[in-house]
Amino acid sequence: MTPGYPIEYPSELQSAICAQIYAACLPPEETSLDPLILSEHGIPTSLPSSLPPSHWPEPVTRHALSSLCLVNHAWYEAAKPWLWRKLEVRLPRSWLSLVEEIAWDHEEETVDKVMEETVRAAARAAMASAAKPRMLLEAGAEQKLEESILDSIRMPEDPIPLELLSPMASREPSPRRFRTKSQSPARWELVRSISDAIQNVIHRNEPGVYVPTIGDPCPGRHVRHLDFNHFRTIGMRRSVDEGVNSRFVTGDRVEAILKEMPNLTEFGATEYMDGALTLPVLNELFLRGAPSRGRGRPSRGRALISDVEEGDRERRRECLELEAIDFTGCVSGVFVNALTEFVATHLLPAESIEGDDRLARLSLEEPLVFPGLRRLGLRGVKSVLPETLAPFVMAFPSLTHLDLSGTRVNPELLQTLGQSPSVRLQSLALARCVRLSGQSIRSFLIDSPVCAALRELNLYGDMTFVSPLTEEDLTAIVSQAPCFLSNNLVYLDLSSAPLTKSVLDVCRPLSKLRSLGLSYIPDLSTKTIASFIIDKAPNVEVLTLINTSRELDCGMRPDLAANVATRGSVRQSCFALHSDIINPLCVPLFSFSLTSDKKQLPPTNLRVIELSTILLGGLGAGAGSWRIIKSKGGRGWYVDTASGWVAEVEGQSTLRRDLEPDHPLRLELGKMSDANGNVSSGIGWHARKMEILHGQGMLGREDGLYGAVSFAYQG
């Protein structure tokens, strides 16, 4: 090839390269449980891997794709879909720019104007690419083609005969308008109709002529992921009146941008924008795909369907269904009222109607379901009543991940969900659900096939919201529940449950368990905990012991008159931690041999212990390689910085327990310890919130507001 000319690659190869670049930033299924290290340390040869990082940081991937867009037009077309595939709204001004780029302002550009300009440009491009010379030489061919296309996509405004509308003297021909039932159609829908019309017209006049499809310059069709996890307006010095009457994220803007995203499959909302989750927004989110293909009751109680409603249904039929939605912390009155109205309109049974009308009504109506949605996050949605929550959750028959922590879920919902023939949960969170009973949880876990394949179970409780389980319930669950018998659990949190030595004795081995929560259990001794981990859960890497065991309570006991921590009691708790937990579980047994150089390994994989703030303060700078790492909030962990998953060159990933003092992973963990809580919201272990959007579950990592809920907040 002549020097100086760029190498031209096939478009398929360019798209495949961009796809691999985008995939490099996605978290792997097998995680190391450690925070993502942003510095460059090579490429991992196997998983899990704490160092080198298991995946690229997203800014690196986004920078690589944006650089490819600047190479030439071919690379721009290949990289653009992957650059727009995932959108995270962070700043208010960037959100307004995003709306301006994707959404369609119908006040500035009418449907007729956009259609005429698009048809004119498309006709010009079709004539330029025509292979038949006769089409190019014929006088006025482009104008005739444009008129033919317009005629094929226009329709009379009123199909009713003129004799019935006006007297003969005032009769004038009806104006011709475009065939759009909706007053605000999506741009991608119009572009596709124009492209189909061009193909039909040219193939009818000139069979065999190749006409390229029209490319939609609007990037909305490329978006698969949209979340507001990092969005907040704190620090903008806005007055109360501006915050109420001049919001950045409004329902109209969210609705407009959702209309231009037909391939959206993941959506995340937060408490900073839940006032924009109006009923039209919920309709755009849920009534996509199958729910708009004639199923359900979108027009309940109406004898006729308006053109606008029918146009919206036709547009939504072409959209992909959502696969994951996260409403963590959404408690505003706007969202609660919109969700209540959505459930009442589409999900609740029809109103009681007497006689034959009722039978005819029931024969035409089917229950509205959303078979495409697999992951649902409702953590902290505490304002939604059980009467609304139950039919909403039951409308998703294909769930695999469900987070109902901090909601008003009641035993009736668990009983109904347990009878579902299609729901098969892999990850379940019922933390701090005050309306649940121990019997309902016990029956749900033991008798229902919905929970048979669980890999992650979060039943967290604390001193404020104590677990409703009794010792009898726990004994039955750990000895009879299929998720315990199958030995597939990798995450388990039984904090504040009345665990005793007898309950742990009947528990089956949990050899795949990696993260275990045993906080707020004051009557569970440290020796019982150590014995259980060594005998039945040796692969546990993360253990939470906040206010657990009398040996670790630093003298803070409610049954004592002086419920205060003293210097002596804190010192005794620190000594008990090392002597009863760390030394038996994390230190290799002493061995001496003159013939073997094989190093003795610790009996377990334990390397991270979450402790109370008082006990962490007593530990000071730690001991040996054990250091204190604090989150952005009130949580803190005692971490063995000399341990971690390391993918060596040309080797398998191993859990190293003897990292050198100058090893990059040990240095990075040391920096987190030195930061003393001045870290990002994604730093921490043993998440309290389920990762919904990517499907990583309780072992997933998040930052932003979701990360704060997972690792920073105590509750």
Stockholm file with secondary structure:
# STOCKHOLM 1.0

chainA/1-715         MTPGYPIEYPSELQSAICAQIYAACLPPEETSLDPLILSEHGIPTSLPSSLPPSHWPEPVTRHALSSLCLVNHAWYEAAKPWLWRKLEVRLPRSWLSLVEEIAWDHEEETVDKVMEETVRAAARAAMASAAKPRMLLEAGAEQKLEESILDSIRMPEDPIPLELLSPMASREPSPRRFRTKSQSPARWELVRSISDAIQNVIHRNEPGVYVPTIGDPCPGRHVRHLDFNHFRTIGMRRSVDEGVNSRFVTGDRVEAILKEMPNLTEFGATEYMDGALTLPVLNELFLRGAPSRGRGRPSRGRALISDVEEGDRERRRECLELEAIDFTGCVSGVFVNALTEFVATHLLPAESIEGDDRLARLSLEEPLVFPGLRRLGLRGVKSVLPETLAPFVMAFPSLTHLDLSGTRVNPELLQTLGQSPSVRLQSLALARCVRLSGQSIRSFLIDSPVCAALRELNLYGDMTFVSPLTEEDLTAIVSQAPCFLSNNLVYLDLSSAPLTKSVLDVCRPLSKLRSLGLSYIPDLSTKTIASFIIDKAPNVEVLTLINTSRELDCGMRPDLAANVATRGSVRQSCFALHSDIINPLCVPLFSFSLTSDKKQLPPTNLRVIELSTILLGGLGAGAGSWRIIKSKGGRGWYVDTASGWVAEVEGQSTLRRDLEPDHPLRLELGKMSDANGNVSSGIGWHARKMEILHGQGMLGREDGLYGAVSFAYQG
#=GR chainA/1-715 SS CCTTSCCCCCHHHHHHHHHHHHHTTSCCSSCCSSCCCCSCCCCCSSSSCTBTTSSCCHHHHHHHHHHHHTTCHHHHHHHHHHHSSEEECCSHHHHHHHHHHHSCCTTTSCHHHHHHHHHHHHHHHHHHTCCCHHHHHSTTHHHHHHHHHHHHHEEESCCSCGGGTSCSTTCCCCCEEESCCSSSCCHHHHHHHHHHHHHHHHHHHSTTCCCCCCCCCCGGGGCCEEECTTCCCTTSCCCHHHHHHSCSSCHHHHHHHHHTCTTCCEEECCTTSGGGCCHHHHHHHHSSSGGGTTCSCTTTTCSSCCHHHHHHHHHHHTSCCCSEEECTTCCCHHHHHHHHHHHHHHTSCCCCCCHHHHHHHHHHCCCCCCTTCCEEECTTCTTSCHHHHHHHHHTCTTCSEEECTTSCCCHHHHHHHHTCSSCCCSEEECTTCTTCCHHHHHHHHHHCGGGTTCSEEECCCCSSSCCCCCHHHHHHHHHHCHHHHTTCCSEEECTTSCCCHHHHHHSCCCTTCCEEECCSCTTSCHHHHHHHHHHHCTTCCEEECTTCSGGGSTTCCTTSSSCCCCHHHHHHHHHHIIIIIIHHHHSCCCCCCSSCCCCCCCSSCCCEEECCHHHHHHHTTCBTTEEEEECSSSCEEEEETTCEEEECTTSCEEEESCCCTTCHHHHHHHHHHHHTTCSCTTCCSSCSSCBCSSSCBTTCCCCHHHHIIIIICCC
#=GC SS_cons         CCTTSCCCCCHHHHHHHHHHHHHTTSCCSSCCSSCCCCSCCCCCSSSSCTBTTSSCCHHHHHHHHHHHHTTCHHHHHHHHHHHSSEEECCSHHHHHHHHHHHSCCTTTSCHHHHHHHHHHHHHHHHHHTCCCHHHHHSTTHHHHHHHHHHHHHEEESCCSCGGGTSCSTTCCCCCEEESCCSSSCCHHHHHHHHHHHHHHHHHHHSTTCCCCCCCCCCGGGGCCEEECTTCCCTTSCCCHHHHHHSCSSCHHHHHHHHHTCTTCCEEECCTTSGGGCCHHHHHHHHSSSGGGTTCSCTTTTCSSCCHHHHHHHHHHHTSCCCSEEECTTCCCHHHHHHHHHHHHHHTSCCCCCCHHHHHHHHHHCCCCCCTTCCEEECTTCTTSCHHHHHHHHHTCTTCSEEECTTSCCCHHHHHHHHTCSSCCCSEEECTTCTTCCHHHHHHHHHHCGGGTTCSEEECCCCSSSCCCCCHHHHHHHHHHCHHHHTTCCSEEECTTSCCCHHHHHHSCCCTTCCEEECCSCTTSCHHHHHHHHHHHCTTCCEEECTTCSGGGSTTCCTTSSSCCCCHHHHHHHHHHIIIIIIHHHHSCCCCCCSSCCCCCCCSSCCCEEECCHHHHHHHTTCBTTEEEEECSSSCEEEEETTCEEEECTTSCEEEESCCCTTCHHHHHHHHHHHHTTCSCTTCCSSCSSCBCSSSCBTTCCCCHHHHIIIIICCC
//
